[in-house]
Amino acid sequence: MPDYTPINIDNSAVTLTAGAVVSGGRVVKVGATDDSVIHTVLTTDRPIGVAAHDAPSGGRVTVYLLPGFLHELLMEPGAVITAGLGVQCSTTPGFVTSLVFSTSNYNAGLIGVCIRSTVTATGTKVRVLGL
């Protein structure tokens, strides 16, 4: 069998193309075109990471990957996320909200677990361990 080297060997970040205007610090998912990312917009979106900086549509953007890393993510306005709760994408582009597990949604949209309790405030960030 031949040797294999992945395209990206830095396991913490990748550089991709912004499929639309992207804001730094917001959660992103794979876009509609090859090697592109856009903000998450649905609670069931499957994000790949967090944009490291602002980028115009078509510009290059560094994305910090979610799994295994500790992130401070923007909470949906009015949301309350407490330690131990699951975290999912919200309908506010690039923001997150809590995921309360039930038998009908178990793990649906789960992107991480809150490790620090928060209070409701505009622009509040929540500390999330990405899964």
C-alpha positions, 0 to 999 in steps of 0.5 A: 500500500502506498504512503498517504499524507492528508491535504491538511496536516495541521489538525487545528485549522484549515484555510477555505474560501468564503462562500458569502461574507463571513464574520470572525468568531462565528460558526461556519459550515460547508458552503454550496461550492467546493472548498467553501464555508458560510455561516450556519443558519439552522439548528440542524446545521453541521458546522465544521468550525469557527471563522478566525477573521472576517472575509468577503465573499470569495475571500480566503478564511481560516477556520478553527475546527470544532472537534476536540477544541475549546471555543468561545462562541456567540450565543443567540440573543436571549438564550441561556446555556448552562454548564453540561447542556448540549450546544447546537447552531441557532437560527441567528447566522453563526451563533449557537443556542442550547440543545435540550436532549429528548428521545425525539432529538437525541444528538440532533444538531449537537456540536459541543457541550457547554463547560461554563454557565452563562447569563443572558446578555447581548454579545455573550459568549459561551465556552464550548468543548467541540465534539 
